[in-house]
Each structure stands twice: as C-alpha cells, then as structure tokens.
Amino acid sequence: MSASKPKESISRILKNVLNKSEQEFVAGRRNTVLQTLNKLKIQCSQKEVPNIALLGSGGGQRAMVGLLGSLVQLDKAGLLDCILYLSGVSGSTWCMASLYKEPNWSTKLETVKDKIIERIRGPEVSLTDPMAKLKKYYYGKDLFSLTDVWAVMVVMSYVKEIDEHTLTEQRKQHNKDPFPIYAVIDKQSKQSNDGDPWFEINPYEAGYSLSGVFVDTGDFGSQFHKGSKIKHQDEFDMLYLQALCGSALGDEVDIKKTMWQKIKAFFQNETTLEAMREEERERTDKAMRKEKKTEAIEADTISDASDDPISPPLDECHRAFMDLVNMNLSVLNGENPSGFDKSIRTNLNDLSGGKRPLISTMETLETADIRPEKQYINRFTMEVCEYLSSQIQNWLFDAGISICKCMAEWIWGRKYNFLHNMTDEAVHSTLLQSETRDYIDAGLLLNSPYFSVLREDRDIDLIISLDFSEGDPFMTVNDAAETCKKLKIPFPEVNVTSEDKTKPKDFYVFKGQNTPTVIHIPLFNAVNCGDKVEDWRKKYHTFQGAYSAEMIADLMDVAGKNISNNREKLKEQIRAVIEKKRFGRSKTFLNKDPFRLNIN
C-alpha cells in the first residue's frame, strides 16, 4: 500500500491485509519454522505452525547487548528459527540494526556477534567523521531536528560506527532471518492522547500499526498532499533510524543536560573550531579575490584582512554562542544564569554597534521560580539565534544555531506527514491535519513494541518479551495489558506478586482465552543474579557511558542464561500454542487464514 493511492489506503484499513512482500516473507519463514520444529521433535502440521514474535525492550546499551546475548543462546538452543518476527524499541533496535547489516545474519550469528562486540568495545569514531555526517544530515533534508544531532553526538558513541545503509536495501537479503520491525511513537498523538501513537518501520513500509495506514519505507519522510507525493526526500540511513528509535534514554531534563553538554563539547573542540576557521578563511579569501578583480578596495585594507585569517565576527559570534549554551546548562543545573545573560547582551551590543536591542532582562532570573525562567530562556535563545544566524555564513556555525533552536522548541524526529490533507473516515482526523509529525522513542509511552506485533493481520500466537527496562521489571507487560483492555485488543491478564517485583523470577507465562500467550523474561532476576539483582541494576544504568569489554561480556552472559536456563520451558510453551491451534480457537476478529486476502 502506498499513501499515493488513497483508495488502496482505505481498502487496506478495512481488510487488515499485510503488505504483499511481508505476506510472501511470512509464508517462506513459516516453512522454516516448521522444519525447525520437526528438528526439535515438536509435532506440528503446516496449518498449526505458530506465529511467534520476539520483543526487545528499550534500555540503551544494556538492551543492545542483552538482546544480542539472548539471540545467541536462542540460536544455540535451536530455537532462533522458530521466531517469525523480531521487533524492538530504543536500545534493542541498535542491536537489530547491527544484525541486519549482515545478510542472513542468523545463519552465521557467532561470527556476526564477534564483529559487533569487537566494534562496540573498540574506540569511538573520530570527530571528523560525525562532523561530516552532521553536514550531510543538515543539507540533505528539509526538516532538521535533534534526532540528527542525537545520531552523531550520542548514538554513534555507543554503536561506534556510521551505518549509511538503508532499510529498503535490506529487502530480499534476510529470507533466512526473522522479519524485523522497528517501533517508535507519534509525539503529537501521545501528547494529545488521541489518534494512534504506535508507529512501526520495516523494510517495506512505515506507518501506524493500529490504524493500518502505511507508506513505502523509501517514501517515509517525503512530502505528501492528499495522498500524492509532491516532494521527494532521500530515505534515512540506519544511523538515523537508530537515533529515531533510541532518541530518549531518560527524562527531558537529563536529556537536555546531556544534549547541551554534547553541543558544548562539540563546538568547543579544536577540530570543530579549526573547521569553522578554515571555512571562514576560504570565504574571506574568495571575497578578497573578488574585490581584487573589481579593484574596489584599497591595497592596505586587503593586506590587513589577509594578516588576520579569522574575521572578527566569527570569534565574537562563537563566544556569544557558547555563552548561550552555558546559559541553558546553568538553568538546567539550577545555577544563576545572569552572568551569561549579561555577557551575551554586551557581546551582541558590540557586534551590532548598539543597534540590536534584545528582550528585557527578566527579574525572576535570580529567583527559584523555574517556570517563567524556562519560558524566558527559550525565548531568549531563539532571539539570540536569529541574530547570530544573520551575522555568519558558515555551515558549522549555522548548524549550531539550528541545533539551539531545536533545543529551545524541543524538536525531535520531525518528518513530513504522508497523511496530510487526506480524507479517510477510518483514520483519526488528527493524523490527517498537520503538515509534519514528530516521531520519538517508543519507550516514552511503552518500553516494548507490543503494538507492532498485536496488529490483527499478523495473528501472533506467542509473544516472547525480553525486558531490559530499568526499574519495575513488569511495567511494560502491565502497561501493555492495560492499554489493550482500553483498546479492546485481546491480551492475557497479568498478575504478579509484590515479591515478584523485588525478586523477579526468570520466566513468566501469561495466558487467556482467545489471546496470544505472553512469555515475559526480566533481564536481571533472582535466578541469574541471585540476591544481587539491585547490584546488577546499579551497574548497568540506561544512561551512562559506553560499556567496557568486561561489562559487555558479563551482560552477554547474564542475558544468555535467561534463555539457556529456560530452553525446555520455551519448547513447552511452543508445544502448548500448537496444541491450542490444533484443537481450534475462536477469535472475534479472525477465523480464516491470516495470510490469504479476505475480499468481501
């Protein structure tokens, strides 16, 4: 289905039909699952093959390494080829992107695993590479956001590579692997609490999981009007996709602190400064050559300019820019930003010759009331940025200004809305109105991609939830159950004791009538960690620097134990869902083969 064909869009919504390419993939993968079950001595016919989805939650590098360790043990247990879908949010998508970079990775997982571990425990990418990448992002699209910055300043520091492959390039390269689904959420739908916030991206299409409206993945981000593409934007690469999926590893204040600190470090770095100066020298030299040709300038003026390769406004504007960064940081740290406020005003007054008045100083800057202060800082940041951007023609400096504007307005994952101005009664009106939508880390709403696999047309029988979350190890499955109840989506009841929350076991099974079976596996538990669950949790925070080689090895081991210790239990639950299919089950929404078109 394409958003460029509105009638086909309505048809897909009403019939709940999978993308044709996904249908073909699933049909082939089910044959693989059947052969695997036979090898495991699990009796199963073609019609009884269970649709099994493996979910990886968010959790930064902890989730990335934890998912990798789990998959390695699933492979060793002979169970990996039982998985039909592999879906992730946030940190789990970092692992997925690394795996799917290798065609048919599941046939050579040990080798692929070694390559990934060697990379993520190795040195960081040199600053010149992310700088070049940031330039591509800045000039390569209409809509620049903090997700672009997050990709080169944060995600790259964890994944230790710049992966410029695209999802559509992976089509036909993974017929021996589970079908990959990357999950994010629609920020506006989350905040307004209406519409459909659940958004998925796979190699063939991107769109709203529950509403059933999708666009070809290669066109996601292009500009549409009434279902027709009016302006193409290049498909985003895998580095950006990892940033889109893993764009919020903590609360907003912590993220803002980290972002401002990263921006400060980046623009204070001598490599960045030299790149800015080099561009300024080239611009100055070009201007001088032009002036020499027209003989419109006196020789002594030319001589003075060539003696100083950095035009004075660059250093002065850079100083004001850094003061602005430090001012925002001081507010977030609860410090008095008045000194930076005064410095910026003095600097900009000198630059403009007294012709650029700024908004008046807010008296409450020295008070403890943070709300008006925050509004003032955002407004002040935007105004200073507007002035500085008019003074310097330098891509790095201009990018810095754009980043500060995005910080003030908190713009993440902004894309053109492929549903803009379409008319479709089956889709919530809020999804059809705005020209752009913002997409963010799904962990801010639900830290596991349940709703990508709970699409009716995927007809999932068994969900294996690998939970790498920080804090309550049952929050994801509880939230999924509550949301499904509100949306009337079949999902089993989830009941856990208070003791389970403090001393979780390593294997939980939730079942219900006419619902998928859900296996829930908390990463750190009383089985693989003994009485040191809290110690493990403290050691592996979501938001911390890249792990050491020893930490990676230990985490791989502890995550793998959750699979190896429960190999027989997993097989037992697979047998159970096969038995359930064998003796029949009624579903209110589906009673025919889910992979055959249902034309009424």
N, C-alpha and C positions, 0 to 999 in steps of 0.2 A: 504494500500500500504506500502511496505517496501523497503528501499533502497537496501536490499539484493536481490531484484528481479528487475533488470534493465528493462526488457521488460514490466513488470507491471507498472514500473515508467513511461515509455513513454506512455503507454495506459492511465494512469490517466491524464497526461498532455493534451493529445489530446481530451479526452472525458469530462473533467471537472466534474468528478464524486466524490461526497463526500465519505469519509470513510464510510464503511458499518455500523459500530457501530454508527456513527453520524447520518446516514440516519434513522436507527432504532429509535434513540433517538428523532430525529426531528419529525418522524411520530407520536410517542406517545405524544410528547409535543404539537403538533398541535391539538390533540384531547382535551387536557387540555385547550388550548386557546379557542377552540370552545365552550366548556362547560362554560368557564368564560364569554365569550361574551354573551351567552344566559342569564346568570345570570344578566348581566348588561343591558339586554333588547336591545342588539345590534344585529340586524338581520344579520345572516351570515350562509352560507352553508359550507360544508366541503371543497369544491373547492375554496371558497372565503376567507378562513382563512388567514389573513395577517401574513407575516413573519416579526416580529418586533425585532429589535436589540436595546439594551440599552448600551450606551457607557459611560465609566467613564474615564475622562482625568487624566493626572498627576497633581501633586501638593502636594507631601509629605503627611504629616498627615492631612492637610486640605482636600485633596482629599479622604483620607481614611474615615474620619469622615463624610465629605459631602456626599459621596456615601451611607454610612450607613443610614444617616438621610433621604436621598431621597428614598431609598428602603423601609424603614419603612412606609413612607407616601404612597408610591405606594401600599403597602400591605393594609393599612387602607382604601385606595380608591378603593380596589378591582381590581386594575389594574396589580398587580405584575404577576399574572398568564397569562397575555396577552403577556409577554415577552418571546421570543423564545431563543435569545442569550444575554448573558451578557459578554461584553468584556471590558478590562481595560488595561491601561498602568500605569507604575510608582506607585504613591501612591494609586490609585484605586485598584491595584492588592493586596495591603496589606489588604484592606477590603475584597476582594474576597477570599483570602486565609483563612482569619478568618471565613468567612461564610461557605465555602465548607469543612471546617474541620468537620462540623456537617452534617451528612447525612440528606437529605431533609430539609435543613435549612428553606426554605420558608414556611414550614408548622408550624413552631414554632419560627418565626422571633423575636417576642417580647422577648422571653426567651434568644435566641441567642444574640440579641442586648445587653441585660443587661450584659451578660457574657463578651462580647467584651469590653464594656465601663468600666466595673469593672477592667478588666485586664489592659487596656491602660492608665488608670488614677492611677494605682497602682505603687508599687515600681519597680525599674529596676531589671533585673536578676543579681544575684551576679556574681562577676568577675570569680569565679572558673568555672562556667558553660560555659560561652563563651570561656574560655581558653581550656576547654576540647573539645568544639565544633570545635575550630580552629585546634586542634590537629587531629581530625577526618578528617576535610577537607584537611589538609596538607598531611596526609599519605594515604588518601582514594582515590586519583585520580592521574593521570599522570600530569595533567595540573592545576597548582595552579595559581590563579590570584587575583587581587584586589577585585573582586566580593566576594570571600570567606571572605576577611578581612572586607569588607563593611557589609556583613551579620552579623558578630559577634560584630563589633565595632559600627555600625551605625543603621542598620535596627532593630536590637534587642532592641536598646534603645527606639524605637518608638512602636514596636509591643509588647514588654515586654514578649516574650516567645521564646522558641526554638521549632519550629514545625518540627519534623522529619518525618512526613508523606510524602508520595509521591503522585504525580498526578495519577499514574496508580492504586493506592489503592482506588481512588475515583470512579473508574468505577463501574457502577451499583448501586451507593449509592445516586444518585441525579436524579432519574427519575421524581421527582416532582419539580425540580428546573430548571431555565434556563440553557442552555448549556454554560459552561464557556470557554472563550478564553483569554489567557494571551498574550500580544503583546510586542515584542522587535524589534530591528533592527540589521541588519548586519553592523558592523562598517566599514569593508572594502568597501562594496558596497556603503555606504553613502559617504565615503571619495572620492572614485573614480568616483562617480556619474554614475555608470553603474551597470548592473546586477539588482537584485531585493533585495532591502534592507528590505522589510516588512516580518517579521518573526513572526509566531504565535506558541503557545504551548497550547495544550488542553489535556485532559486525555487520548486521543487515539493516537494522532500524533503531531509531531513538524516539521515545515518546512516553506517554502517560499510561502506566501499567493497567490501572483500573478503568480509565475512560476508554481505552482501546484506540487512541489516535496516535499515529506514528508518522515519521518521515524517514526517508532513506538516510542512513547514518552519514553518508557522504554529503548530504544537504543540510544536516543539522548545524545551525549557525548561519545559514544563508537567509537572505531577506525574502519574506513571502508577503503577498497581499491577496486575500480572498482565495487562498489555495494555490496560487500561481507564484512560482519563483521569479522575483524581479531583480535580484542582485545576488550573484554567487559569492560565497566566502569559502576560502580553502578549508578543507577538513582539518580539524585539530589533530595534533600528534599525541603519542602515548604519554609523553611527559606532562602535557597539559591535562590529559584525561585523568592521570593520577592526582594532579593538583585539584581538579574539579571534584573528584570523588573524596579526596582527603584534605578538604580545604578548611576544616575547623577541628583542631585537635584539643581544644579546651574552651573555656568560656570567652566571651568577647573581649573582656579586659585583658586576659592573659594573651590572647591572640594579638590584640593591638600593641601591647608592650613588646611582644616578640617581633612584630612587623616593623614598628618604629626603630627597634634596636637593629634589625637587619638592614633597614634603609640607611640608618646612621652609619653602620659599619661599611656598607657598600659604597656610599658616596664620600666617606672619609678615606677609603682605601687609596693608596698611592697609585695603584694601577688605574682605578677609575678616574682619579684626578688627572693623571697623565693623558688618558684617552680624551678627556674633556679639553685639556690644554692643547693637545695635538689637533683636535678638530677646530679649535679657536685659532690656532696658528695658520691652519690651511685656509680658513675663512678670511683671516686678516691678509695673508699673502695674496689670495685671489682678489680681494678688494684693492690691494695696493697695485697689483698688476693692471687692473682695470683703470685705476686712476693715473698710472704712468702713461698708459696708452692715450688717454684723453688730455694728458698734461694739465689736469685741473687741480693739481696740488703742488705746493712748493717742495723743493728737494729736501729742506731741513725737516719738514713735517714727516716726510717719508722716512728719513733717517731715524728720527725719534721713535717712530712706530716700530721699525724693524729691530731697534735695540731692545724693545720690550715685547717679546712674542706673545704675551698674555694680555689681552686688552683689559684695562682696569675693571670694567663692569663684571667680568666673569668671576673674579675673586670676590668682589663685593657681593654679587648676587649669590654666590656659593655660600658666603658667610651668613647671609640672611636666611638662605635655605636651611643650613644646618641649625641655625638658631630656632627656626620653625619646627624642625624635627625634635630638637631638645625641649622645646616648649611643650609639645604634645606629650613627650615622655614624662616630663616633670609633673604634668597634670595627672597622668595615669599612676604615677608613683606617690601621689599625694603631697607633692612638693609645691612651693610657691613659684609660679612661672613668670612673675613680674619682671625679673631681670632680663629674661629672653624677650619679653614683650617690649621692654624699653629699648633693648639693643636693636631689634628689628625695626622699630619705628625710627630710630636715629639713622640706621643704615639706609633705609628706603627714603628717608627725607633727604639725605645727602645725594643719593642716586638721582632723585627727581628734581633736585635743586629747590626743594620746598614746595613743589607743585603737586605732590601726591599725598593728600590727607587720607589717613586710614580711619577706620571706625574708632569711636572714642574708647578710651581705656575703661574697662569695667571695674567699678569699685569693689565688687564682690570677689575679685581675683584673690584677695587676701583673706577671704572668709572660708569657712568649711563647707559652704553650700556648693556641692559639685554640679547640680543640675543646670543652673544658669551658666556656670563656668564652662561646662561641656558645650552648651549651645554657642557661647561666645567663642570658644576655641575653634569650633568647626567653622563658624562664620569668618573669624579672623584668618584661619588657614586658607579658606577659599579666596579671600580678598588678597592676601599676600601672594598666593599662587597666580592669580590673574595678573597682578602687576609684574611679577618676575618673569612670567612667560612672554611678556611683551618686550623684555629687555635683551634676551639672549636667544640666538638661533643656534642651538647645539642639541643634538638628539638626546644625549645622555641627561643633560640638564632638563630638557623638555620632558623626558620620560619621568624624571624625578618629580617634576611639578605635577604631572598627570597622576603619579602614584599618590602624592599628598592629597590631591583632590578626591581620589578614590577612597583614601583613608578617611577623609572628612565625611564623605557621603556613604562610606562602608559598602562599596560596590564589589560584589563577588559574582563570578560566573555569568556575566551578562551576555545574553545571546538574543538575536532576532527571534521573535515568536513565529513559528511556522503556521500557527493557527490564527494569525492576526486577521481580523475582519471576516473570518469565515462565518457561515450561518449553519449551525448544526444543533438541533434541539437535544441531541444525545450527549452533548458536551456542556459542562458548566460555563455559563456566559462569561465568567471572569477570565477564563482561559482564552477567550476569543477577542478580548478588547484591546489589551496593551500591545504596543509595537515590539517591546522587548520583555524578556523574562530573565530572572536571575536564578541560577542553579547552584546549590551548595551541598555540603557534606550531609548525607542522609542521617549520620549519627546525631545531628541536632534535633531530629524528630524520633527516629528509631534506629538504634545502632546495629541493625541486622536487616538484610534485604528480603524479609519475608514476602513483601507485597509484589516483588518481581516474579516469584515462583507461585504465588497464590492466584495468578491470573487463571480464570476458569478454563481457558482453552489449553493450558499446559497440563491440567489434570494430574497434579502431583499426588502420589500415594504416600511417599515417605520423605520427610524433611530431616536432614541431619544438621543441627545447628551447632557450629563451633563458636563458642562465645569467648572472645578475647577482651571483653569490656573491662573497664576499670570500675571498681565499686561493686554494687549489687550484682551478683552473677546471674540473677534471674530477671533483671529488669527488661531485657529485650524480649524474652518469651512472654512475660506477663503483659507488657505493653502491646505485643502483637495480638495476644488473646483478647485484651480489652478493646482494641481498635477493630478487630474482626467482629466482635459482638455488636459494636455500634453499626458497622457496615453490613452486617448480616452475611459475612463470609464464613463458610464452615471452618472451624478451628477447634481443637480439643480444649477442655477445661484444664487450667494449670493450677495445681495445688502443691505448694511446698511448705515445709515447716519453718519455724524461726531458726531451728538448729541447722537446717539446710543452708540458710543464708550465711551463717557464721562458719559452718564446717560443711561446705558442699561436697557431695559425692562426685564421682567422675562420669556418671551415666544416669540420665533420667529419660523416662519414656512417658509421653502424654498421648492418650488415645480418646477417641469419641466416636459416636455413631455418625456415619456419613461425613467424616472429616479425615484429612490426612493424619498419619501418625507422625508425631514430632519427637525426635531424639535430641536432647539438649545436653551439651558437654561443656561445662565450665573449664577454662584453661587451668587455673590453679585450684586444686581441690585436696581434700583430706587423704586421697589415695596416692597421688603422685607427689604431694608436698608434705604429707604427714601433718604434724602440728605446727608447721612453719608457713602456712598459707599467707598470713599477713606479711611475713618477711619477703616472700616472693613478690607479692603485690607492691611492696615498697621499693624493691629492687628494680622493677620494670614499670616505671611510670609511662603514661601515654605521651606526655610532653616533656621529653628530655633529649639529650644529645644522642648521636648515633652510638649503637652498642659496640662494645669491644668484642674481639674474637671469642673470648671465654664466655661472655654473656650470650652471644649468639648460639654457641654450642650447647650451653646449659638449657636455653629456652627451646631449642630444637628437640632436645632430649625429653624435657618435661611435657611438651605438647605431643610428642610422638607416643608417649606412654598412654595417653588418653585413648589412643586408637589400639595400640598393641595389647593393652590390658583388657580391651573390650571387643576383641575380634569376634569371639563366639557370640556375644550379645548382639553385635551388629548383624551377624548372619541370622540369628534367631528372629530379629525384627524384620529382616528382609523376607524370611520364610512366612512370617505372620501376615505381611501385607499381600504376599502372593496367595495365601490361603483365603484372605479376605476377598481378593478378586476372583478366585476360583469359585467360591460359593456365592458370589454376587453381592453387590451392594447398591443401594439406590442413592442417587444424588439428585437433588431437586433441579440442578442446573444442567445435568449432562447424563444421558443414558445411551449414547451412541459412541462409536469410535471417535475419539477426540482428534484424530489426525486425518479424518475424511471430511471434506467440505459438507456443511449442513445447509443445503439450499432449501428454503421453504417455498 
